[in-house]
Amino acid sequence: MATTGKAGAQKAAAGSAPGAPATVLVIHGPNLNLLGQREPEIYGHTRLGDIDRSLKQLARELGLKVEIFQSNSEGAIVDRIQQARGRARALVINPAAYTHTSVAIRDAIAGCELPTVEVHLSNVYQREPFRHHSTIADIVAGRIMGFGAEGYLLALRAAKRLIEAEHTAAGA
């Protein structure tokens, strides 16, 4: 979701003081707190804490700040997305099981007006047919899947590019 014009310039200014690194909110959905223990043949052996540490390290290298949130509760995820409005510059989200069912998370993402990258550890198209549908696929800037924990790092790099593109568009 690219934003242009005055609204884009206002959004580009949101989420960081002058000279401060841009903030990217990373949201992990339900059951991701069990990574490394739950179905490692699908999700791998990397734990969520390891992913979070890698995200923080990469964020420093990219000149970003990351805020990381995990919840098994749909309402808590919606609340956290809404709180990011005007504070964060981009959103990286793995809605996990809510990918396929949550209109509430979709509406929160649409309402926050942040460039968003959807990430999944597994390639959902190589799994059960019910996992092939994403309620947010048509409102996110892009989707990354099938690369395991590395997918989060790819998503953070993509978020950085989206922030830079908005900044460039706001200055034009």
C-alpha positions, 0 to 999 in steps of 0.5 A: 500500500503506497501512500502519496501526497500530503497524507504520505508525507505525514505518514513518512514523518510518523513513527520517528523523531528527526534523525531517529531510526524508523520503527518496524512493528513485527507481529507473530501470530498464534502458536509461534511461541512454540517454534522449535518444539511444534512440528519442526518438520514443517516449521524448523528447529529455530525458536522464536527468541532466535528469530527475534534476536536476528531481527534486532541485529539486522534492524541495527545493521539497516538503521531501523528499530524493531518492536516485536509482539507475539500473541495467540489472541486475535484481539490482542493482535488487532489492538497492537496493529492499531497502536502502531498507527502514527508510531511505526513506519512499516509492519511485518506480520505472520498472522499464522492460523489467523491468515486464513480466517481473520477479517478483524486483522485484515481490517486493522491492517487496512486501517493502520495504513502502514506498508505491510509485508506478510511472512510465513515460515512454510510455503502455504501452497505446499500444504493443506488447501485451507491454508492457500487462502490469505485474508490479507494477501490483497492488501499487503505490499508483498508476501514472503513464504517458504524460507523458514526463519530467514523469511523474517529477515527478508521481510524486514529488508523489504520493509526497509525498502518500502519505507525508503520508497515512501520517503522518496515519494513524499519528497517528490 
